[in-house]
């Protein structure tokens, strides 16, 4: 349980200028625009040993695709050598890759999965 309140984010200081007649003018703070996080695509790579049905099940389970979409992605992986399973912020993409690799290792398959930045 936290004992202290979290610190408030640091805002740029207010700037004060004085006019020629001595009056003070206070400028307003401008909100900083935060860039959206860079997206990463989760890519599965083809191999000759992992069963196609296992790849479909993994895509359904970890990427929330229906059976038809998962089959289409699996065929793209099989025919092109790799296929994009989803696009996520970096941290989520890394988690998805780790989940897929762990499931493949647990099932005894050499399935490979990587995360690449979207350009």
DAFEN-V512577 format. One record per residue. N is the residue number from 0. RES is the residue in one letter. SS is DSSP state (2 for helix, 1 for strand, 0 for the rest). PHI is phi as a letter, one per 40 degrees, with the letter a starting at -180 (999 if undefined). Layout:
n = [N N]
res = [RES RES]
ss = [SS SS]
phi = [PHI PHI]
//
This chain:
n = [0 1 2 3 4 5 6 7 8 9 10 11 12 13 14 15 16 17 18 19 20 21 22 23 24 25 26 27 28 29 30 31 32 33 34 35 36 37 38 39 40 41 42 43 44 45 46 47 48 49 50 51 52 53 54 55 56 57 58 59 60 61 62 63 64 65 66 67 68 69 70 71 72 73 74 75 76 77 78 79 80 81 82 83 84 85 86 87 88 89 90 91 92 93 94 95 96 97 98 99 100 101 102 103 104 105 106 107 108 109 110 111 112 113 114 115 116 117 118]
res = [X X X X X X X X X X X X X X X X X X X X X X X X X X X X X X X X X X X X X X X X X X X X X X X X X X X X X X X X X X X X X X X X X X X X X X X X X X X X X X X X X X X X X X X X X X X X X X X X X X X X X X X X X X X X X X X X X X X X X X X]
ss = [0 0 0 0 0 0 0 0 0 0 0 0 0 0 0 1 1 1 0 0 0 0 0 1 1 1 0 0 0 0 0 0 0 0 0 0 0 0 1 1 1 1 1 1 1 0 0 0 0 0 0 2 2 2 2 2 2 2 2 2 2 2 2 0 0 0 2 2 2 2 2 2 2 2 2 2 2 2 2 2 0 1 1 1 1 1 1 1 1 2 2 2 2 2 2 2 2 2 2 2 2 2 2 2 2 2 2 0 0 0 0 1 1 1 1 1 1 0 0]
phi = [999 c b b c c c c c c b c c c b b b b c c c g c c b b c c c b c c c c c c c c c b b c b c b c a c b c c c c c c c c c c c c c b f b c c c c c c c c c c c c c c c g a a c c i b a c d c c c c c c d c c c c c c c c c c g b c d b a b b b c c c]
//
